[in-house]
Amino acid sequence: FRMIEFKGLREALTLKTVRDELIHVLKIASVFSSRSGWVIRITSMNDHVHGPNSLHKKDLAVDMQVLSKSGPNKRAMTALAKHLKAQLPYGYDVVWNSPGHTRHVHIEWDENERPQKNANR
């Protein structure tokens, strides 16, 4: 049974460094997958071009999807985002269903610059 798979959307997903902050996210996502039966696909970490201020470049962000046979499963991703927001502590930001984040859930660790977002989305 696959709970989490690593497969990039634009190119092959490469894992260079997985920091403890993201390992924590992956553990919580795997619990969600195990309980729900949905496979989570990690689509991006620090593996391709991201915006100039992206925390992907610092190995502090991950993008993930839940897929159905016809493509991204928005209902499942809403449930995943809700689960992550409830389980992740202060300093994590979960972005879902907002501009640029309608086909994946974006999770980042940014204790210093944007720590309040998780509580507001």
Stockholm file with secondary structure:
# STOCKHOLM 1.0

chainA/1-121         FRMIEFKGLREALTLKTVRDELIHVLKIASVFSSRSGWVIRITSMNDHVHGPNSLHKKDLAVDMQVLSKSGPNKRAMTALAKHLKAQLPYGYDVVWNSPGHTRHVHIEWDENERPQKNANR
#=GR chainA/1-121 SS CCSEEECCSSSCCCCSCCCHHHHHHHHHHHHHHHHHCCCEEEEESSSSCCCTTCGGGGTCEEEEEEEETTEECHHHHHHHHHHHHHHSCTTEEEECSBTTBSSSEEEEECTTTCTTHHHHC
#=GC SS_cons         CCSEEECCSSSCCCCSCCCHHHHHHHHHHHHHHHHHCCCEEEEESSSSCCCTTCGGGGTCEEEEEEEETTEECHHHHHHHHHHHHHHSCTTEEEECSBTTBSSSEEEEECTTTCTTHHHHC
//
